[in-house]
């Protein structure tokens, strides 16, 4: 979860990044939906139906990585007992 959250922040290949750099939403290649930030963006956009671009940015690049890192950190914190 921590690694997934890290790659959401450092991989700049989501449809949001393509939109910000001047491409239309229809011109974005489907390959951009297959990495961490693209999958998260697609999850919020198509499954949860958030359509506002600024809300998508906050959910994709702020809320989701924070929650994933927090949950991953809590899971790593516990010790393994054999």
Backbone as XML, in Angstrom:
<?xml version="1.0"?>
<chain id="A" units="angstrom">
  <residue number="1" name="UNK">
    <atom name="N" x="0.816" y="-1.193" z="0.000"/>
    <atom name="CA" x="0.000" y="0.000" z="0.000"/>
    <atom name="C" x="0.864" y="1.262" z="0.000"/>
  </residue>
  <residue number="2" name="UNK">
    <atom name="N" x="1.954" y="1.212" z="0.763"/>
    <atom name="CA" x="2.843" y="2.364" z="0.813"/>
    <atom name="C" x="3.506" y="2.576" z="-0.547"/>
  </residue>
  <residue number="3" name="UNK">
    <atom name="N" x="3.935" y="1.515" z="-1.173"/>
    <atom name="CA" x="4.555" y="1.621" z="-2.494"/>
    <atom name="C" x="3.549" y="2.119" z="-3.527"/>
  </residue>
  <residue number="4" name="UNK">
    <atom name="N" x="2.329" y="1.641" z="-3.473"/>
    <atom name="CA" x="1.287" y="2.096" z="-4.390"/>
    <atom name="C" x="1.049" y="3.594" z="-4.210"/>
  </residue>
  <residue number="5" name="UNK">
    <atom name="N" x="0.997" y="4.055" z="-2.960"/>
    <atom name="CA" x="0.805" y="5.481" z="-2.682"/>
    <atom name="C" x="1.979" y="6.297" z="-3.203"/>
  </residue>
  <residue number="6" name="UNK">
    <atom name="N" x="3.197" y="5.770" z="-3.051"/>
    <atom name="CA" x="4.379" y="6.465" z="-3.553"/>
    <atom name="C" x="4.318" y="6.635" z="-5.070"/>
  </residue>
  <residue number="7" name="UNK">
    <atom name="N" x="3.960" y="5.567" z="-5.773"/>
    <atom name="CA" x="3.927" y="5.640" z="-7.232"/>
    <atom name="C" x="2.754" y="6.462" z="-7.767"/>
  </residue>
  <residue number="8" name="UNK">
    <atom name="N" x="1.708" y="6.647" z="-6.981"/>
    <atom name="CA" x="0.654" y="7.574" z="-7.382"/>
    <atom name="C" x="1.239" y="8.980" z="-7.484"/>
  </residue>
  <residue number="9" name="UNK">
    <atom name="N" x="2.130" y="9.310" z="-6.563"/>
    <atom name="CA" x="2.680" y="10.659" z="-6.522"/>
    <atom name="C" x="3.818" y="10.896" z="-7.508"/>
  </residue>
  <residue number="10" name="UNK">
    <atom name="N" x="4.600" y="9.881" z="-7.820"/>
    <atom name="CA" x="5.768" y="10.116" z="-8.681"/>
    <atom name="C" x="5.537" y="9.768" z="-10.144"/>
  </residue>
  <residue number="11" name="UNK">
    <atom name="N" x="4.560" y="8.938" z="-10.468"/>
    <atom name="CA" x="4.243" y="8.648" z="-11.867"/>
    <atom name="C" x="3.284" y="9.703" z="-12.382"/>
  </residue>
  <residue number="12" name="UNK">
    <atom name="N" x="3.731" y="10.460" z="-13.333"/>
    <atom name="CA" x="2.887" y="11.522" z="-13.858"/>
    <atom name="C" x="2.362" y="11.138" z="-15.220"/>
  </residue>
  <residue number="13" name="UNK">
    <atom name="N" x="1.577" y="10.092" z="-15.277"/>
    <atom name="CA" x="1.055" y="9.621" z="-16.556"/>
    <atom name="C" x="-0.453" y="9.455" z="-16.537"/>
  </residue>
  <residue number="14" name="UNK">
    <atom name="N" x="-1.120" y="9.998" z="-15.546"/>
    <atom name="CA" x="-2.573" y="9.830" z="-15.480"/>
    <atom name="C" x="-3.266" y="10.723" z="-16.495"/>
  </residue>
  <residue number="15" name="UNK">
    <atom name="N" x="-4.525" y="10.452" z="-16.769"/>
    <atom name="CA" x="-5.289" y="11.327" z="-17.660"/>
    <atom name="C" x="-5.354" y="12.767" z="-17.158"/>
  </residue>
  <residue number="16" name="UNK">
    <atom name="N" x="-5.303" y="12.966" z="-15.845"/>
    <atom name="CA" x="-5.296" y="14.333" z="-15.305"/>
    <atom name="C" x="-4.056" y="15.091" z="-15.782"/>
  </residue>
  <residue number="17" name="UNK">
    <atom name="N" x="-2.910" y="14.467" z="-15.731"/>
    <atom name="CA" x="-1.668" y="15.112" z="-16.173"/>
    <atom name="C" x="-1.739" y="15.408" z="-17.664"/>
  </residue>
  <residue number="18" name="UNK">
    <atom name="N" x="-2.293" y="14.505" z="-18.433"/>
    <atom name="CA" x="-2.449" y="14.743" z="-19.864"/>
    <atom name="C" x="-3.392" y="15.917" z="-20.121"/>
  </residue>
  <residue number="19" name="UNK">
    <atom name="N" x="-4.439" y="16.029" z="-19.315"/>
    <atom name="CA" x="-5.384" y="17.133" z="-19.446"/>
    <atom name="C" x="-4.710" y="18.470" z="-19.112"/>
  </residue>
  <residue number="20" name="UNK">
    <atom name="N" x="-3.921" y="18.494" z="-18.051"/>
    <atom name="CA" x="-3.243" y="19.715" z="-17.623"/>
    <atom name="C" x="-2.219" y="20.169" z="-18.662"/>
  </residue>
  <residue number="21" name="UNK">
    <atom name="N" x="-1.579" y="19.215" z="-19.337"/>
    <atom name="CA" x="-0.577" y="19.586" z="-20.334"/>
    <atom name="C" x="-1.189" y="19.945" z="-21.679"/>
  </residue>
  <residue number="22" name="UNK">
    <atom name="N" x="-2.514" y="19.976" z="-21.781"/>
    <atom name="CA" x="-3.164" y="20.515" z="-22.965"/>
    <atom name="C" x="-3.861" y="19.520" z="-23.864"/>
  </residue>
  <residue number="23" name="UNK">
    <atom name="N" x="-3.922" y="18.272" z="-23.493"/>
    <atom name="CA" x="-4.634" y="17.302" z="-24.332"/>
    <atom name="C" x="-6.106" y="17.245" z="-23.945"/>
  </residue>
  <residue number="24" name="UNK">
    <atom name="N" x="-6.931" y="16.851" z="-24.886"/>
    <atom name="CA" x="-8.347" y="16.641" z="-24.609"/>
    <atom name="C" x="-8.536" y="15.280" z="-23.951"/>
  </residue>
  <residue number="25" name="UNK">
    <atom name="N" x="-9.612" y="15.136" z="-23.213"/>
    <atom name="CA" x="-9.885" y="13.875" z="-22.527"/>
    <atom name="C" x="-10.072" y="12.731" z="-23.515"/>
  </residue>
  <residue number="26" name="UNK">
    <atom name="N" x="-10.593" y="13.021" z="-24.702"/>
    <atom name="CA" x="-10.820" y="11.976" z="-25.708"/>
    <atom name="C" x="-9.511" y="11.509" z="-26.344"/>
  </residue>
  <residue number="27" name="UNK">
    <atom name="N" x="-8.475" y="12.348" z="-26.299"/>
    <atom name="CA" x="-7.204" y="12.021" z="-26.938"/>
    <atom name="C" x="-6.250" y="11.238" z="-26.045"/>
  </residue>
  <residue number="28" name="UNK">
    <atom name="N" x="-6.613" y="11.032" z="-24.790"/>
    <atom name="CA" x="-5.726" y="10.339" z="-23.860"/>
    <atom name="C" x="-5.702" y="8.854" z="-24.202"/>
  </residue>
  <residue number="29" name="UNK">
    <atom name="N" x="-4.511" y="8.313" z="-24.309"/>
    <atom name="CA" x="-4.346" y="6.902" z="-24.641"/>
    <atom name="C" x="-4.808" y="6.019" z="-23.484"/>
  </residue>
  <residue number="30" name="UNK">
    <atom name="N" x="-5.409" y="4.863" z="-23.776"/>
    <atom name="CA" x="-5.827" y="3.950" z="-22.704"/>
    <atom name="C" x="-4.670" y="3.424" z="-21.858"/>
  </residue>
  <residue number="31" name="UNK">
    <atom name="N" x="-3.449" y="3.523" z="-22.352"/>
    <atom name="CA" x="-2.296" y="3.050" z="-21.583"/>
    <atom name="C" x="-2.112" y="3.862" z="-20.308"/>
  </residue>
  <residue number="32" name="UNK">
    <atom name="N" x="-2.584" y="5.113" z="-20.315"/>
    <atom name="CA" x="-2.435" y="5.964" z="-19.139"/>
    <atom name="C" x="-3.362" y="5.560" z="-17.997"/>
  </residue>
  <residue number="33" name="UNK">
    <atom name="N" x="-4.322" y="4.711" z="-18.264"/>
    <atom name="CA" x="-5.206" y="4.218" z="-17.210"/>
    <atom name="C" x="-4.654" y="2.962" z="-16.538"/>
  </residue>
  <residue number="34" name="UNK">
    <atom name="N" x="-3.485" y="2.492" z="-16.957"/>
    <atom name="CA" x="-2.979" y="1.216" z="-16.480"/>
    <atom name="C" x="-1.850" y="1.339" z="-15.476"/>
  </residue>
  <residue number="35" name="UNK">
    <atom name="N" x="-1.551" y="2.522" z="-14.990"/>
    <atom name="CA" x="-0.582" y="2.648" z="-13.918"/>
    <atom name="C" x="-1.299" y="3.099" z="-12.652"/>
  </residue>
  <residue number="36" name="UNK">
    <atom name="N" x="-0.545" y="3.351" z="-11.599"/>
    <atom name="CA" x="-1.160" y="3.599" z="-10.299"/>
    <atom name="C" x="-2.044" y="4.840" z="-10.283"/>
  </residue>
  <residue number="37" name="UNK">
    <atom name="N" x="-1.497" y="5.952" z="-10.743"/>
    <atom name="CA" x="-2.305" y="7.165" z="-10.691"/>
    <atom name="C" x="-3.419" y="7.157" z="-11.726"/>
  </residue>
  <residue number="38" name="UNK">
    <atom name="N" x="-3.210" y="6.503" z="-12.850"/>
    <atom name="CA" x="-4.274" y="6.372" z="-13.840"/>
    <atom name="C" x="-5.409" y="5.506" z="-13.349"/>
  </residue>
  <residue number="39" name="UNK">
    <atom name="N" x="-5.071" y="4.419" z="-12.658"/>
    <atom name="CA" x="-6.110" y="3.546" z="-12.110"/>
    <atom name="C" x="-6.894" y="4.246" z="-11.006"/>
  </residue>
  <residue number="40" name="UNK">
    <atom name="N" x="-6.194" y="5.014" z="-10.182"/>
    <atom name="CA" x="-6.873" y="5.748" z="-9.117"/>
    <atom name="C" x="-7.773" y="6.839" z="-9.695"/>
  </residue>
  <residue number="41" name="UNK">
    <atom name="N" x="-7.259" y="7.557" z="-10.695"/>
    <atom name="CA" x="-8.051" y="8.581" z="-11.369"/>
    <atom name="C" x="-9.292" y="7.958" z="-12.013"/>
  </residue>
  <residue number="42" name="UNK">
    <atom name="N" x="-9.107" y="6.844" z="-12.677"/>
    <atom name="CA" x="-10.216" y="6.161" z="-13.331"/>
    <atom name="C" x="-11.240" y="5.660" z="-12.306"/>
  </residue>
  <residue number="43" name="UNK">
    <atom name="N" x="-10.754" y="5.164" z="-11.174"/>
    <atom name="CA" x="-11.650" y="4.711" z="-10.110"/>
    <atom name="C" x="-12.554" y="5.843" z="-9.644"/>
  </residue>
  <residue number="44" name="UNK">
    <atom name="N" x="-11.968" y="6.993" z="-9.335"/>
    <atom name="CA" x="-12.762" y="8.121" z="-8.855"/>
    <atom name="C" x="-13.655" y="8.688" z="-9.944"/>
  </residue>
  <residue number="45" name="UNK">
    <atom name="N" x="-13.189" y="8.667" z="-11.196"/>
    <atom name="CA" x="-13.938" y="9.280" z="-12.284"/>
    <atom name="C" x="-15.080" y="8.392" z="-12.784"/>
  </residue>
  <residue number="46" name="UNK">
    <atom name="N" x="-14.835" y="7.110" z="-13.000"/>
    <atom name="CA" x="-15.852" y="6.264" z="-13.623"/>
    <atom name="C" x="-16.683" y="5.462" z="-12.632"/>
  </residue>
  <residue number="47" name="UNK">
    <atom name="N" x="-16.081" y="4.969" z="-11.578"/>
    <atom name="CA" x="-16.830" y="4.127" z="-10.641"/>
    <atom name="C" x="-17.574" y="4.969" z="-9.609"/>
  </residue>
  <residue number="48" name="UNK">
    <atom name="N" x="-16.899" y="5.946" z="-9.019"/>
    <atom name="CA" x="-17.525" y="6.790" z="-8.004"/>
    <atom name="C" x="-18.267" y="7.966" z="-8.637"/>
  </residue>
  <residue number="49" name="UNK">
    <atom name="N" x="-17.992" y="8.272" z="-9.899"/>
    <atom name="CA" x="-18.682" y="9.309" z="-10.688"/>
    <atom name="C" x="-18.399" y="10.730" z="-10.206"/>
  </residue>
  <residue number="50" name="UNK">
    <atom name="N" x="-17.144" y="11.016" z="-9.876"/>
    <atom name="CA" x="-16.725" y="12.389" z="-9.590"/>
    <atom name="C" x="-16.315" y="13.006" z="-10.913"/>
  </residue>
  <residue number="51" name="UNK">
    <atom name="N" x="-16.927" y="14.113" z="-11.307"/>
    <atom name="CA" x="-16.658" y="14.706" z="-12.617"/>
    <atom name="C" x="-15.897" y="16.019" z="-12.560"/>
  </residue>
  <residue number="52" name="UNK">
    <atom name="N" x="-15.840" y="16.670" z="-11.408"/>
    <atom name="CA" x="-15.119" y="17.926" z="-11.288"/>
    <atom name="C" x="-13.612" y="17.649" z="-11.287"/>
  </residue>
  <residue number="53" name="UNK">
    <atom name="N" x="-12.873" y="18.324" z="-12.159"/>
    <atom name="CA" x="-11.450" y="18.044" z="-12.339"/>
    <atom name="C" x="-10.643" y="18.369" z="-11.081"/>
  </residue>
  <residue number="54" name="UNK">
    <atom name="N" x="-11.030" y="19.411" z="-10.349"/>
    <atom name="CA" x="-10.295" y="19.755" z="-9.132"/>
    <atom name="C" x="-10.568" y="18.750" z="-8.012"/>
  </residue>
  <residue number="55" name="UNK">
    <atom name="N" x="-11.782" y="18.253" z="-7.925"/>
    <atom name="CA" x="-12.069" y="17.212" z="-6.933"/>
    <atom name="C" x="-11.329" y="15.924" z="-7.283"/>
  </residue>
  <residue number="56" name="UNK">
    <atom name="N" x="-11.252" y="15.613" z="-8.559"/>
    <atom name="CA" x="-10.491" y="14.438" z="-8.986"/>
    <atom name="C" x="-9.019" y="14.583" z="-8.623"/>
  </residue>
  <residue number="57" name="UNK">
    <atom name="N" x="-8.472" y="15.766" z="-8.789"/>
    <atom name="CA" x="-7.070" y="15.999" z="-8.442"/>
    <atom name="C" x="-6.839" y="15.789" z="-6.950"/>
  </residue>
  <residue number="58" name="UNK">
    <atom name="N" x="-7.702" y="16.346" z="-6.131"/>
    <atom name="CA" x="-7.560" y="16.201" z="-4.684"/>
    <atom name="C" x="-7.711" y="14.742" z="-4.265"/>
  </residue>
  <residue number="59" name="UNK">
    <atom name="N" x="-8.711" y="14.066" z="-4.801"/>
    <atom name="CA" x="-8.939" y="12.665" z="-4.437"/>
    <atom name="C" x="-7.813" y="11.761" z="-4.925"/>
  </residue>
  <residue number="60" name="UNK">
    <atom name="N" x="-7.305" y="12.015" z="-6.136"/>
    <atom name="CA" x="-6.289" y="11.138" z="-6.711"/>
    <atom name="C" x="-4.914" y="11.369" z="-6.116"/>
  </residue>
  <residue number="61" name="UNK">
    <atom name="N" x="-4.516" y="12.617" z="-5.944"/>
    <atom name="CA" x="-3.142" y="12.912" z="-5.567"/>
    <atom name="C" x="-2.948" y="13.342" z="-4.117"/>
  </residue>
  <residue number="62" name="UNK">
    <atom name="N" x="-4.028" y="13.471" z="-3.348"/>
    <atom name="CA" x="-3.886" y="13.865" z="-1.950"/>
    <atom name="C" x="-4.542" y="12.840" z="-1.022"/>
  </residue>
  <residue number="63" name="UNK">
    <atom name="N" x="-5.840" y="12.649" z="-1.164"/>
    <atom name="CA" x="-6.587" y="11.810" z="-0.227"/>
    <atom name="C" x="-6.195" y="10.333" z="-0.344"/>
  </residue>
  <residue number="64" name="UNK">
    <atom name="N" x="-6.196" y="9.813" z="-1.559"/>
    <atom name="CA" x="-5.905" y="8.381" z="-1.747"/>
    <atom name="C" x="-4.492" y="8.003" z="-1.298"/>
  </residue>
  <residue number="65" name="UNK">
    <atom name="N" x="-3.430" y="8.733" z="-1.705"/>
    <atom name="CA" x="-2.102" y="8.364" z="-1.210"/>
    <atom name="C" x="-1.969" y="8.491" z="0.305"/>
  </residue>
  <residue number="66" name="UNK">
    <atom name="N" x="-2.603" y="9.511" z="0.882"/>
    <atom name="CA" x="-2.540" y="9.666" z="2.327"/>
    <atom name="C" x="-3.173" y="8.477" z="3.041"/>
  </residue>
  <residue number="67" name="UNK">
    <atom name="N" x="-4.366" y="8.088" z="2.603"/>
    <atom name="CA" x="-5.046" y="6.968" z="3.252"/>
    <atom name="C" x="-4.304" y="5.654" z="3.052"/>
  </residue>
  <residue number="68" name="UNK">
    <atom name="N" x="-3.794" y="5.428" z="1.825"/>
    <atom name="CA" x="-3.042" y="4.197" z="1.573"/>
    <atom name="C" x="-1.771" y="4.129" z="2.409"/>
  </residue>
  <residue number="69" name="UNK">
    <atom name="N" x="-1.041" y="5.239" z="2.507"/>
    <atom name="CA" x="0.179" y="5.254" z="3.313"/>
    <atom name="C" x="-0.138" y="5.088" z="4.798"/>
  </residue>
  <residue number="70" name="UNK">
    <atom name="N" x="-1.217" y="5.700" z="5.247"/>
    <atom name="CA" x="-1.611" y="5.569" z="6.646"/>
    <atom name="C" x="-1.989" y="4.125" z="6.980"/>
  </residue>
  <residue number="71" name="UNK">
    <atom name="N" x="-2.823" y="3.518" z="6.169"/>
    <atom name="CA" x="-3.226" y="2.132" z="6.401"/>
    <atom name="C" x="-2.035" y="1.192" z="6.266"/>
  </residue>
  <residue number="72" name="UNK">
    <atom name="N" x="-1.189" y="1.408" z="5.250"/>
    <atom name="CA" x="0.004" y="0.586" z="5.082"/>
    <atom name="C" x="0.955" y="0.723" z="6.256"/>
  </residue>
  <residue number="73" name="UNK">
    <atom name="N" x="1.113" y="1.940" z="6.771"/>
    <atom name="CA" x="1.965" y="2.144" z="7.943"/>
    <atom name="C" x="1.422" y="1.461" z="9.174"/>
  </residue>
  <residue number="74" name="UNK">
    <atom name="N" x="0.114" y="1.487" z="9.342"/>
    <atom name="CA" x="-0.486" y="0.788" z="10.486"/>
    <atom name="C" x="-0.325" y="-0.730" z="10.361"/>
  </residue>
  <residue number="75" name="UNK">
    <atom name="N" x="-0.396" y="-1.240" z="9.161"/>
    <atom name="CA" x="-0.209" y="-2.680" z="8.971"/>
    <atom name="C" x="1.234" y="-3.097" z="9.181"/>
  </residue>
  <residue number="76" name="UNK">
    <atom name="N" x="2.182" y="-2.256" z="8.802"/>
    <atom name="CA" x="3.594" y="-2.571" z="8.973"/>
    <atom name="C" x="4.003" y="-2.440" z="10.437"/>
  </residue>
  <residue number="77" name="UNK">
    <atom name="N" x="3.327" y="-1.583" z="11.168"/>
    <atom name="CA" x="3.656" y="-1.318" z="12.557"/>
    <atom name="C" x="3.549" y="-2.566" z="13.436"/>
  </residue>
  <residue number="78" name="UNK">
    <atom name="N" x="2.567" y="-3.412" z="13.176"/>
    <atom name="CA" x="2.382" y="-4.613" z="13.967"/>
    <atom name="C" x="3.504" y="-5.608" z="13.755"/>
  </residue>
  <residue number="79" name="UNK">
    <atom name="N" x="3.814" y="-6.352" z="14.771"/>
    <atom name="CA" x="4.887" y="-7.335" z="14.662"/>
    <atom name="C" x="4.321" y="-8.695" z="14.285"/>
  </residue>
  <residue number="80" name="UNK">
    <atom name="N" x="5.132" y="-9.443" z="13.600"/>
    <atom name="CA" x="4.731" y="-10.796" z="13.200"/>
    <atom name="C" x="5.062" y="-11.758" z="14.328"/>
  </residue>
  <residue number="81" name="UNK">
    <atom name="N" x="4.071" y="-12.493" z="14.762"/>
    <atom name="CA" x="4.270" y="-13.492" z="15.825"/>
    <atom name="C" x="4.155" y="-14.874" z="15.204"/>
  </residue>
  <residue number="82" name="UNK">
    <atom name="N" x="5.186" y="-15.671" z="15.400"/>
    <atom name="CA" x="5.149" y="-17.037" z="14.861"/>
    <atom name="C" x="4.774" y="-18.013" z="15.950"/>
  </residue>
</chain>
